[in-house]
């Protein structure tokens, strides 16, 4: 199994509601079906809200979000899963990825710590996604 697939599986299992996980795992793993999953991110309704932390309005900029993620342990690089095909499936610097997506209304996950810390933005909201318990 590729590192990308492992990372995306951990993201799905950590932050998508259980009854929708298998569908997303299947779609993301198949290159010809991947867009069927990522196109839903613009108005995503399947986040597991138990692990979604709102971002204060004063922190909803790339630098503010980066500070929050880094305070929770994020490193320099994140894995991107996005409806924007230009960055989907890539490893990017956290700052570059945030500059690329914040405020652009593209449904995107930035996975910072595999299965534990991520950022999600769609057309409606921005969330820090965090699981602190061991699974």
N, CA, C and O atoms as a GROMACS GRO file, in nm:
protein
  540
    1UNK      N    1   0.084  -0.118   0.000
    1UNK     CA    2   0.000   0.000   0.000
    1UNK      C    3   0.089   0.124   0.000
    1UNK      O    4   0.188   0.130   0.072
    2UNK      N    5   0.053   0.223  -0.081
    2UNK     CA    6   0.133   0.345  -0.092
    2UNK      C    7   0.115   0.433   0.032
    2UNK      O    8   0.014   0.424   0.103
    3UNK      N    9   0.214   0.516   0.056
    3UNK     CA   10   0.208   0.610   0.168
    3UNK      C   11   0.088   0.705   0.153
    3UNK      O   12   0.022   0.737   0.252
    4UNK      N   13   0.060   0.748   0.029
    4UNK     CA   14  -0.055   0.836   0.005
    4UNK      C   15  -0.185   0.767   0.046
    4UNK      O   16  -0.268   0.827   0.114
    5UNK      N   17  -0.202   0.643   0.005
    5UNK     CA   18  -0.324   0.569   0.037
    5UNK      C   19  -0.337   0.548   0.187
    5UNK      O   20  -0.446   0.563   0.242
    6UNK      N   21  -0.229   0.514   0.254
    6UNK     CA   22  -0.231   0.497   0.400
    6UNK      C   23  -0.274   0.627   0.468
    6UNK      O   24  -0.357   0.626   0.559
    7UNK      N   25  -0.217   0.737   0.424
    7UNK     CA   26  -0.248   0.868   0.483
    7UNK      C   27  -0.396   0.902   0.463
    7UNK      O   28  -0.463   0.948   0.556
    8UNK      N   29  -0.447   0.878   0.343
    8UNK     CA   30  -0.587   0.909   0.314
    8UNK      C   31  -0.683   0.817   0.389
    8UNK      O   32  -0.790   0.860   0.432
    9UNK      N   33  -0.646   0.692   0.405
    9UNK     CA   34  -0.729   0.600   0.482
    9UNK      C   35  -0.738   0.646   0.627
    9UNK      O   36  -0.846   0.643   0.686
   10UNK      N   37  -0.627   0.687   0.685
   10UNK     CA   38  -0.627   0.736   0.823
   10UNK      C   39  -0.712   0.862   0.835
   10UNK      O   40  -0.784   0.879   0.934
   11UNK      N   41  -0.705   0.950   0.738
   11UNK     CA   42  -0.785   1.073   0.737
   11UNK      C   43  -0.935   1.040   0.736
   11UNK      O   44  -1.011   1.093   0.816
   12UNK      N   45  -0.975   0.953   0.646
   12UNK     CA   46  -1.116   0.914   0.633
   12UNK      C   47  -1.164   0.847   0.762
   12UNK      O   48  -1.270   0.882   0.814
   13UNK      N   49  -1.088   0.753   0.813
   13UNK     CA   50  -1.130   0.680   0.934
   13UNK      C   51  -1.135   0.772   1.057
   13UNK      O   52  -1.212   0.746   1.149
   14UNK      N   53  -1.056   0.876   1.059
   14UNK     CA   54  -1.053   0.965   1.175
   14UNK      C   55  -1.161   1.073   1.171
   14UNK      O   56  -1.215   1.109   1.276
   15UNK      N   57  -1.193   1.125   1.052
   15UNK     CA   58  -1.273   1.247   1.048
   15UNK      C   59  -1.401   1.243   0.965
   15UNK      O   60  -1.471   1.344   0.957
   16UNK      N   61  -1.432   1.133   0.903
   16UNK     CA   62  -1.557   1.120   0.828
   16UNK      C   63  -1.650   1.027   0.906
   16UNK      O   64  -1.605   0.928   0.965
   17UNK      N   65  -1.779   1.059   0.906
   17UNK     CA   66  -1.872   0.979   0.986
   17UNK      C   67  -1.864   0.831   0.945
   17UNK      O   68  -1.848   0.800   0.827
   18UNK      N   69  -1.874   0.742   1.044
   18UNK     CA   70  -1.854   0.600   1.018
   18UNK      C   71  -1.938   0.541   0.904
   18UNK      O   72  -1.887   0.460   0.827
   19UNK      N   73  -2.063   0.580   0.892
   19UNK     CA   74  -2.147   0.516   0.790
   19UNK      C   75  -2.108   0.556   0.647
   19UNK      O   76  -2.156   0.494   0.552
   20UNK      N   77  -2.023   0.658   0.630
   20UNK     CA   78  -1.979   0.701   0.497
   20UNK      C   79  -1.833   0.666   0.467
   20UNK      O   80  -1.787   0.686   0.355
   21UNK      N   81  -1.762   0.613   0.564
   21UNK     CA   82  -1.619   0.588   0.548
   21UNK      C   83  -1.586   0.491   0.435
   21UNK      O   84  -1.499   0.519   0.353
   22UNK      N   85  -1.654   0.379   0.430
   22UNK     CA   86  -1.620   0.277   0.328
   22UNK      C   87  -1.636   0.332   0.187
   22UNK      O   88  -1.554   0.304   0.100
   23UNK      N   89  -1.740   0.410   0.165
   23UNK     CA   90  -1.761   0.469   0.032
   23UNK      C   91  -1.644   0.560  -0.006
   23UNK      O   92  -1.592   0.550  -0.117
   24UNK      N   93  -1.603   0.647   0.085
   24UNK     CA   94  -1.492   0.738   0.055
   24UNK      C   95  -1.360   0.663   0.040
   24UNK      O   96  -1.279   0.698  -0.046
   25UNK      N   97  -1.338   0.562   0.121
   25UNK     CA   98  -1.216   0.482   0.108
   25UNK      C   99  -1.209   0.418  -0.030
   25UNK      O  100  -1.104   0.418  -0.095
   26UNK      N  101  -1.321   0.363  -0.074
   26UNK     CA  102  -1.325   0.297  -0.205
   26UNK      C  103  -1.302   0.396  -0.318
   26UNK      O  104  -1.223   0.369  -0.409
   27UNK      N  105  -1.370   0.510  -0.315
   27UNK     CA  106  -1.358   0.608  -0.423
   27UNK      C  107  -1.220   0.672  -0.430
   27UNK      O  108  -1.164   0.687  -0.538
   28UNK      N  109  -1.165   0.709  -0.315
   28UNK     CA  110  -1.034   0.774  -0.315
   28UNK      C  111  -0.923   0.681  -0.363
   28UNK      O  112  -0.822   0.727  -0.418
   29UNK      N  113  -0.940   0.552  -0.342
   29UNK     CA  114  -0.836   0.455  -0.380
   29UNK      C  115  -0.833   0.426  -0.530
   29UNK      O  116  -0.735   0.370  -0.580
   30UNK      N  117  -0.940   0.462  -0.601
   30UNK     CA  118  -0.947   0.432  -0.744
   30UNK      C  119  -0.930   0.560  -0.825
   30UNK      O  120  -1.018   0.647  -0.822
   31UNK      N  121  -0.820   0.574  -0.898
   31UNK     CA  122  -0.796   0.699  -0.973
   31UNK      C  123  -0.913   0.741  -1.063
   31UNK      O  124  -0.941   0.860  -1.075
   32UNK      N  125  -0.980   0.647  -1.125
   32UNK     CA  126  -1.091   0.683  -1.216
   32UNK      C  127  -1.216   0.725  -1.140
   32UNK      O  128  -1.306   0.784  -1.199
   33UNK      N  129  -1.224   0.696  -1.011
   33UNK     CA  130  -1.343   0.731  -0.932
   33UNK      C  131  -1.315   0.839  -0.828
   33UNK      O  132  -1.407   0.885  -0.761
   34UNK      N  133  -1.190   0.879  -0.814
   34UNK     CA  134  -1.151   0.973  -0.711
   34UNK      C  135  -1.232   1.102  -0.715
   34UNK      O  136  -1.273   1.153  -0.611
   35UNK      N  137  -1.255   1.154  -0.834
   35UNK     CA  138  -1.330   1.279  -0.847
   35UNK      C  139  -1.473   1.264  -0.793
   35UNK      O  140  -1.532   1.362  -0.746
   36UNK      N  141  -1.529   1.144  -0.799
   36UNK     CA  142  -1.663   1.121  -0.743
   36UNK      C  143  -1.666   1.152  -0.593
   36UNK      O  144  -1.769   1.193  -0.540
   37UNK      N  145  -1.555   1.132  -0.527
   37UNK     CA  146  -1.544   1.165  -0.384
   37UNK      C  147  -1.511   1.312  -0.364
   37UNK      O  148  -1.580   1.382  -0.288
   38UNK      N  149  -1.408   1.361  -0.432
   38UNK     CA  150  -1.360   1.497  -0.404
   38UNK      C  151  -1.459   1.605  -0.448
   38UNK      O  152  -1.461   1.713  -0.390
   39UNK      N  153  -1.542   1.577  -0.548
   39UNK     CA  154  -1.638   1.678  -0.592
   39UNK      C  155  -1.744   1.705  -0.486
   39UNK      O  156  -1.811   1.809  -0.490
   40UNK      N  157  -1.761   1.614  -0.391
   40UNK     CA  158  -1.857   1.634  -0.283
   40UNK      C  159  -1.804   1.728  -0.173
   40UNK      O  160  -1.880   1.771  -0.087
   41UNK      N  161  -1.675   1.759  -0.178
   41UNK     CA  162  -1.614   1.838  -0.071
   41UNK      C  163  -1.662   1.983  -0.068
   41UNK      O  164  -1.650   2.047   0.037
   42UNK      N  165  -1.714   2.036  -0.177
   42UNK     CA  166  -1.755   2.177  -0.180
   42UNK      C  167  -1.862   2.208  -0.076
   42UNK      O  168  -1.861   2.314  -0.014
   43UNK      N  169  -1.955   2.116  -0.058
   43UNK     CA  170  -2.063   2.130   0.043
   43UNK      C  171  -2.067   2.000   0.123
   43UNK      O  172  -2.168   1.929   0.122
   44UNK      N  173  -1.959   1.972   0.191
   44UNK     CA  174  -1.941   1.841   0.255
   44UNK      C  175  -2.028   1.827   0.379
   44UNK      O  176  -2.028   1.914   0.466
   45UNK      N  177  -2.102   1.719   0.386
   45UNK     CA  178  -2.195   1.695   0.497
   45UNK      C  179  -2.157   1.574   0.581
   45UNK      O  180  -2.236   1.530   0.664
   46UNK      N  181  -2.037   1.520   0.561
   46UNK     CA  182  -2.003   1.394   0.627
   46UNK      C  183  -1.887   1.403   0.725
   46UNK      O  184  -1.828   1.301   0.761
   47UNK      N  185  -1.853   1.523   0.769
   47UNK     CA  186  -1.751   1.535   0.873
   47UNK      C  187  -1.806   1.478   1.003
   47UNK      O  188  -1.924   1.494   1.034
   48UNK      N  189  -1.721   1.412   1.078
   48UNK     CA  190  -1.757   1.367   1.212
   48UNK      C  191  -1.735   1.486   1.304
   48UNK      O  192  -1.623   1.514   1.346
   49UNK      N  193  -1.843   1.555   1.335
   49UNK     CA  194  -1.835   1.682   1.407
   49UNK      C  195  -1.786   1.668   1.551
   49UNK      O  196  -1.758   1.768   1.617
   50UNK      N  197  -1.774   1.546   1.601
   50UNK     CA  198  -1.717   1.527   1.735
   50UNK      C  199  -1.571   1.572   1.738
   50UNK      O  200  -1.518   1.602   1.845
   51UNK      N  201  -1.507   1.576   1.621
   51UNK     CA  202  -1.365   1.607   1.616
   51UNK      C  203  -1.336   1.737   1.542
   51UNK      O  204  -1.221   1.766   1.510
   52UNK      N  205  -1.440   1.817   1.517
   52UNK     CA  206  -1.426   1.943   1.445
   52UNK      C  207  -1.422   2.058   1.545
   52UNK      O  208  -1.513   2.075   1.627
   53UNK      N  209  -1.316   2.137   1.538
   53UNK     CA  210  -1.297   2.251   1.628
   53UNK      C  211  -1.310   2.379   1.545
   53UNK      O  212  -1.235   2.398   1.449
   54UNK      N  213  -1.404   2.466   1.580
   54UNK     CA  214  -1.417   2.590   1.504
   54UNK      C  215  -1.293   2.678   1.518
   54UNK      O  216  -1.223   2.674   1.619
   55UNK      N  217  -1.269   2.756   1.416
   55UNK     CA  218  -1.156   2.848   1.415
   55UNK      C  219  -1.209   2.988   1.446
   55UNK      O  220  -1.301   3.034   1.378
   56UNK      N  221  -1.153   3.056   1.546
   56UNK     CA  222  -1.201   3.191   1.576
   56UNK      C  223  -1.191   3.281   1.453
   56UNK      O  224  -1.095   3.270   1.376
   57UNK      N  225  -1.288   3.370   1.432
   57UNK     CA  226  -1.286   3.457   1.314
   57UNK      C  227  -1.154   3.532   1.296
   57UNK      O  228  -1.109   3.552   1.183
   58UNK      N  229  -1.092   3.575   1.405
   58UNK     CA  230  -0.967   3.650   1.395
   58UNK      C  231  -0.849   3.564   1.350
   58UNK      O  232  -0.744   3.618   1.317
   59UNK      N  233  -0.865   3.431   1.349
   59UNK     CA  234  -0.758   3.339   1.311
   59UNK      C  235  -0.781   3.275   1.174
   59UNK      O  236  -0.704   3.187   1.135
   60UNK      N  237  -0.884   3.316   1.100
   60UNK     CA  238  -0.921   3.250   0.975
   60UNK      C  239  -0.845   3.304   0.855
   60UNK      O  240  -0.903   3.341   0.753
   61UNK      N  241  -0.715   3.309   0.869
   61UNK     CA  242  -0.625   3.346   0.760
   61UNK      C  243  -0.523   3.233   0.748
   61UNK      O  244  -0.509   3.154   0.840
   62UNK      N  245  -0.451   3.225   0.637
   62UNK     CA  246  -0.350   3.120   0.627
   62UNK      C  247  -0.250   3.121   0.744
   62UNK      O  248  -0.217   3.016   0.798
   63UNK      N  249  -0.203   3.239   0.783
   63UNK     CA  250  -0.106   3.245   0.894
   63UNK      C  251  -0.170   3.208   1.027
   63UNK      O  252  -0.108   3.140   1.109
   64UNK      N  253  -0.294   3.250   1.050
   64UNK     CA  254  -0.363   3.216   1.174
   64UNK      C  255  -0.390   3.068   1.185
   64UNK      O  256  -0.370   3.008   1.291
   65UNK      N  257  -0.435   3.008   1.076
   65UNK     CA  258  -0.463   2.864   1.076
   65UNK      C  259  -0.334   2.785   1.092
   65UNK      O  260  -0.330   2.685   1.164
   66UNK      N  261  -0.228   2.830   1.027
   66UNK     CA  262  -0.098   2.765   1.041
   66UNK      C  263  -0.052   2.768   1.187
   66UNK      O  264  -0.004   2.667   1.238
   67UNK      N  265  -0.066   2.881   1.253
   67UNK     CA  266  -0.026   2.892   1.395
   67UNK      C  267  -0.103   2.791   1.480
   67UNK      O  268  -0.045   2.724   1.566
   68UNK      N  269  -0.234   2.781   1.458
   68UNK     CA  270  -0.315   2.687   1.535
   68UNK      C  271  -0.267   2.543   1.510
   68UNK      O  272  -0.246   2.467   1.604
   69UNK      N  273  -0.252   2.507   1.382
   69UNK     CA  274  -0.210   2.371   1.350
   69UNK      C  275  -0.072   2.340   1.407
   69UNK      O  276  -0.050   2.231   1.461
   70UNK      N  277   0.020   2.433   1.397
   70UNK     CA  278   0.155   2.410   1.450
   70UNK      C  279   0.154   2.399   1.602
   70UNK      O  280   0.232   2.323   1.659
   71UNK      N  281   0.065   2.473   1.668
   71UNK     CA  282   0.056   2.463   1.815
   71UNK      C  283   0.005   2.326   1.858
   71UNK      O  284   0.024   2.285   1.972
   72UNK      N  285  -0.059   2.255   1.766
   72UNK     CA  286  -0.112   2.121   1.793
   72UNK      C  287  -0.020   2.012   1.739
   72UNK      O  288  -0.054   1.894   1.745
   73UNK      N  289   0.097   2.050   1.687
   73UNK     CA  290   0.195   1.952   1.646
   73UNK      C  291   0.218   1.935   1.498
   73UNK      O  292   0.298   1.851   1.458
   74UNK      N  293   0.151   2.013   1.414
   74UNK     CA  294   0.171   2.002   1.268
   74UNK      C  295   0.315   2.034   1.232
   74UNK      O  296   0.377   2.122   1.292
   75UNK      N  297   0.366   1.963   1.133
   75UNK     CA  298   0.501   1.987   1.084
   75UNK      C  299   0.500   2.077   0.962
   75UNK      O  300   0.404   2.150   0.938
   76UNK      N  301   0.607   2.072   0.887
   76UNK     CA  302   0.623   2.158   0.770
   76UNK      C  303   0.542   2.112   0.649
   76UNK      O  304   0.511   2.194   0.562
   77UNK      N  305   0.509   1.983   0.642
   77UNK     CA  306   0.446   1.926   0.523
   77UNK      C  307   0.311   1.866   0.560
   77UNK      O  308   0.293   1.809   0.668
   78UNK      N  309   0.215   1.878   0.468
   78UNK     CA  310   0.084   1.816   0.485
   78UNK      C  311   0.048   1.740   0.358
   78UNK      O  312   0.105   1.763   0.252
   79UNK      N  313  -0.048   1.649   0.372
   79UNK     CA  314  -0.100   1.575   0.257
   79UNK      C  315  -0.234   1.637   0.219
   79UNK      O  316  -0.318   1.660   0.306
   80UNK      N  317  -0.255   1.663   0.091
   80UNK     CA  318  -0.373   1.733   0.043
   80UNK      C  319  -0.470   1.637  -0.025
   80UNK      O  320  -0.430   1.556  -0.109
   81UNK      N  321  -0.598   1.647   0.012
   81UNK     CA  322  -0.707   1.577  -0.057
   81UNK      C  323  -0.808   1.686  -0.090
   81UNK      O  324  -0.867   1.745   0.000
   82UNK      N  325  -0.828   1.714  -0.220
   82UNK     CA  326  -0.902   1.833  -0.258
   82UNK      C  327  -0.984   1.815  -0.384
   82UNK      O  328  -0.951   1.735  -0.471
   83UNK      N  329  -1.091   1.892  -0.392
   83UNK     CA  330  -1.166   1.898  -0.517
   83UNK      C  331  -1.087   1.971  -0.626
   83UNK      O  332  -1.117   1.956  -0.744
   84UNK      N  333  -0.987   2.048  -0.587
   84UNK     CA  334  -0.900   2.118  -0.682
   84UNK      C  335  -0.792   2.020  -0.729
   84UNK      O  336  -0.700   1.987  -0.654
   85UNK      N  337  -0.806   1.975  -0.851
   85UNK     CA  338  -0.718   1.869  -0.902
   85UNK      C  339  -0.571   1.911  -0.909
   85UNK      O  340  -0.483   1.826  -0.909
   86UNK      N  341  -0.545   2.041  -0.914
   86UNK     CA  342  -0.407   2.089  -0.920
   86UNK      C  343  -0.324   2.059  -0.797
   86UNK      O  344  -0.201   2.058  -0.803
   87UNK      N  345  -0.390   2.035  -0.684
   87UNK     CA  346  -0.317   2.004  -0.561
   87UNK      C  347  -0.359   1.871  -0.499
   87UNK      O  348  -0.293   1.824  -0.407
   88UNK      N  349  -0.465   1.811  -0.548
   88UNK     CA  350  -0.515   1.686  -0.490
   88UNK      C  351  -0.410   1.575  -0.494
   88UNK      O  352  -0.344   1.552  -0.596
   89UNK      N  353  -0.396   1.508  -0.380
   89UNK     CA  354  -0.304   1.394  -0.371
   89UNK      C  355  -0.159   1.431  -0.352
   89UNK      O  356  -0.073   1.344  -0.352
   90UNK      N  357  -0.130   1.559  -0.335
   90UNK     CA  358   0.009   1.604  -0.324
   90UNK      C  359   0.052   1.621  -0.178
   90UNK      O  360  -0.031   1.640  -0.089
   91UNK      N  361   0.181   1.614  -0.158
   91UNK     CA  362   0.244   1.657  -0.034
   91UNK      C  363   0.289   1.801  -0.060
   91UNK      O  364   0.354   1.828  -0.161
   92UNK      N  365   0.253   1.892   0.030
   92UNK     CA  366   0.287   2.033   0.014
   92UNK      C  367   0.333   2.090   0.147
   92UNK      O  368   0.303   2.035   0.253
   93UNK      N  369   0.405   2.200   0.140
   93UNK     CA  370   0.436   2.270   0.265
   93UNK      C  371   0.303   2.321   0.320
   93UNK      O  372   0.214   2.362   0.245
   94UNK      N  373   0.290   2.319   0.451
   94UNK     CA  374   0.166   2.362   0.515
   94UNK      C  375   0.129   2.504   0.474
   94UNK      O  376   0.014   2.530   0.439
   95UNK      N  377   0.226   2.594   0.478
   95UNK     CA  378   0.197   2.734   0.444
   95UNK      C  379   0.154   2.748   0.298
   95UNK      O  380   0.059   2.821   0.268
   96UNK      N  381   0.222   2.681   0.207
   96UNK     CA  382   0.187   2.688   0.066
   96UNK      C  383   0.046   2.635   0.042
   96UNK      O  384  -0.032   2.695  -0.032
   97UNK      N  385   0.013   2.523   0.106
   97UNK     CA  386  -0.121   2.466   0.089
   97UNK      C  387  -0.228   2.560   0.143
   97UNK      O  388  -0.330   2.581   0.078
   98UNK      N  389  -0.205   2.617   0.260
   98UNK     CA  390  -0.302   2.711   0.317
   98UNK      C  391  -0.319   2.834   0.228
   98UNK      O  392  -0.431   2.880   0.207
   99UNK      N  393  -0.210   2.888   0.178
   99UNK     CA  394  -0.218   3.003   0.087
   99UNK      C  395  -0.299   2.968  -0.038
   99UNK      O  396  -0.371   3.052  -0.092
  100UNK      N  397  -0.286   2.846  -0.083
  100UNK     CA  398  -0.355   2.801  -0.204
  100UNK      C  399  -0.506   2.786  -0.184
  100UNK      O  400  -0.583   2.808  -0.277
  101UNK      N  401  -0.549   2.748  -0.063
  101UNK     CA  402  -0.691   2.712  -0.046
  101UNK      C  403  -0.775   2.806   0.040
  101UNK      O  404  -0.894   2.819   0.015
  102UNK      N  405  -0.718   2.871   0.139
  102UNK     CA  406  -0.800   2.949   0.233
  102UNK      C  407  -0.872   3.060   0.158
  102UNK      O  408  -0.812   3.143   0.090
  103UNK      N  409  -1.006   3.058   0.174
  103UNK     CA  410  -1.089   3.160   0.114
  103UNK      C  411  -1.123   3.139  -0.033
  103UNK      O  412  -1.187   3.224  -0.094
  104UNK      N  413  -1.082   3.028  -0.089
  104UNK     CA  414  -1.106   3.003  -0.231
  104UNK      C  415  -1.228   2.915  -0.256
  104UNK      O  416  -1.259   2.883  -0.371
  105UNK      N  417  -1.298   2.875  -0.150
  105UNK     CA  418  -1.421   2.795  -0.161
  105UNK      C  419  -1.400   2.663  -0.234
  105UNK      O  420  -1.487   2.619  -0.309
  106UNK      N  421  -1.285   2.601  -0.211
  106UNK     CA  422  -1.259   2.468  -0.266
  106UNK      C  423  -1.259   2.370  -0.150
  106UNK      O  424  -1.184   2.388  -0.054
  107UNK      N  425  -1.340   2.266  -0.158
  107UNK     CA  426  -1.343   2.166  -0.053
  107UNK      C  427  -1.210   2.093  -0.047
  107UNK      O  428  -1.170   2.026  -0.142
  108UNK      N  429  -1.141   2.107   0.067
  108UNK     CA  430  -1.006   2.052   0.079
  108UNK      C  431  -0.977   2.007   0.222
  108UNK      O  432  -1.012   2.075   0.318
  109UNK      N  433  -0.912   1.891   0.232
  109UNK     CA  434  -0.855   1.844   0.357
  109UNK      C  435  -0.704   1.861   0.348
  109UNK      O  436  -0.643   1.828   0.246
  110UNK      N  437  -0.643   1.912   0.454
  110UNK     CA  438  -0.498   1.911   0.470
  110UNK      C  439  -0.470   1.822   0.589
  110UNK      O  440  -0.501   1.858   0.703
  111UNK      N  441  -0.411   1.707   0.565
  111UNK     CA  442  -0.380   1.614   0.671
  111UNK      C  443  -0.241   1.643   0.723
  111UNK      O  444  -0.142   1.629   0.650
  112UNK      N  445  -0.233   1.684   0.849
  112UNK     CA  446  -0.106   1.728   0.908
  112UNK      C  447  -0.038   1.618   0.988
  112UNK      O  448   0.083   1.599   0.976
  113UNK      N  449  -0.113   1.547   1.069
  113UNK     CA  450  -0.064   1.431   1.143
  113UNK      C  451  -0.160   1.317   1.111
  113UNK      O  452  -0.278   1.324   1.143
  114UNK      N  453  -0.109   1.216   1.049
  114UNK     CA  454  -0.190   1.106   0.996
  114UNK      C  455  -0.291   1.054   1.099
  114UNK      O  456  -0.254   1.000   1.203
  115UNK      N  457  -0.420   1.072   1.068
  115UNK     CA  458  -0.527   1.021   1.154
  115UNK      C  459  -0.548   1.096   1.284
  115UNK      O  460  -0.629   1.054   1.367
  116UNK      N  461  -0.476   1.208   1.302
  116UNK     CA  462  -0.488   1.281   1.428
  116UNK      C  463  -0.515   1.430   1.415
  116UNK      O  464  -0.586   1.488   1.497
  117UNK      N  465  -0.458   1.494   1.310
  117UNK     CA  466  -0.472   1.639   1.299
  117UNK      C  467  -0.485   1.677   1.152
  117UNK      O  468  -0.404   1.636   1.068
  118UNK      N  469  -0.589   1.756   1.122
  118UNK     CA  470  -0.612   1.798   0.984
  118UNK      C  471  -0.683   1.934   0.986
  118UNK      O  472  -0.727   1.982   1.090
  119UNK      N  473  -0.692   1.992   0.869
  119UNK     CA  474  -0.768   2.114   0.845
  119UNK      C  475  -0.865   2.082   0.733
  119UNK      O  476  -0.831   2.012   0.638
  120UNK      N  477  -0.988   2.134   0.744
  120UNK     CA  478  -1.085   2.116   0.636
  120UNK      C  479  -1.153   2.249   0.608
  120UNK      O  480  -1.190   2.323   0.700
  121UNK      N  481  -1.169   2.277   0.480
  121UNK     CA  482  -1.242   2.396   0.436
  121UNK      C  483  -1.331   2.357   0.321
  121UNK      O  484  -1.291   2.282   0.232
  122UNK      N  485  -1.454   2.409   0.324
  122UNK     CA  486  -1.541   2.397   0.206
  122UNK      C  487  -1.600   2.536   0.180
  122UNK      O  488  -1.550   2.635   0.232
  123UNK      N  489  -1.704   2.543   0.100
  123UNK     CA  490  -1.761   2.673   0.067
  123UNK      C  491  -1.830   2.740   0.186
  123UNK      O  492  -1.857   2.860   0.183
  124UNK      N  493  -1.858   2.662   0.290
  124UNK     CA  494  -1.935   2.714   0.401
  124UNK      C  495  -1.857   2.736   0.531
  124UNK      O  496  -1.888   2.829   0.606
  125UNK      N  497  -1.757   2.653   0.559
  125UNK     CA  498  -1.692   2.654   0.689
  125UNK      C  499  -1.544   2.622   0.680
  125UNK      O  500  -1.494   2.574   0.578
  126UNK      N  501  -1.475   2.648   0.791
  126UNK     CA  502  -1.335   2.609   0.810
  126UNK      C  503  -1.325   2.544   0.947
  126UNK      O  504  -1.379   2.594   1.045
  127UNK      N  505  -1.255   2.429   0.953
  127UNK     CA  506  -1.245   2.354   1.078
  127UNK      C  507  -1.104   2.300   1.098
  127UNK      O  508  -1.037   2.261   1.002
  128UNK      N  509  -1.060   2.299   1.222
  128UNK     CA  510  -0.946   2.219   1.263
  128UNK      C  511  -1.006   2.083   1.302
  128UNK      O  512  -1.105   2.078   1.376
  129UNK      N  513  -0.949   1.976   1.254
  129UNK     CA  514  -0.997   1.842   1.287
  129UNK      C  515  -0.890   1.776   1.374
  129UNK      O  516  -0.774   1.765   1.334
  130UNK      N  517  -0.932   1.732   1.492
  130UNK     CA  518  -0.833   1.679   1.586
  130UNK      C  519  -0.890   1.562   1.666
  130UNK      O  520  -0.999   1.569   1.722
  131UNK      N  521  -0.812   1.456   1.667
  131UNK     CA  522  -0.842   1.339   1.752
  131UNK      C  523  -0.726   1.326   1.849
  131UNK      O  524  -0.612   1.308   1.808
  132UNK      N  525  -0.756   1.333   1.976
  132UNK     CA  526  -0.650   1.325   2.075
  132UNK      C  527  -0.642   1.188   2.140
  132UNK      O  528  -0.537   1.152   2.192
  133UNK      N  529  -0.751   1.112   2.137
  133UNK     CA  530  -0.749   0.979   2.201
  133UNK      C  531  -0.680   0.878   2.111
  133UNK      O  532  -0.677   0.893   1.989
  134UNK      N  533  -0.625   0.777   2.172
  134UNK     CA  534  -0.562   0.669   2.095
  134UNK      C  535  -0.671   0.576   2.047
  134UNK      O  536  -0.765   0.543   2.120
  135UNK      N  537  -0.656   0.533   1.920
  135UNK     CA  538  -0.754   0.439   1.865
  135UNK      C  539  -0.690   0.306   1.846
  135UNK      O  540  -0.755   0.212   1.800
   0.00000   0.00000   0.00000
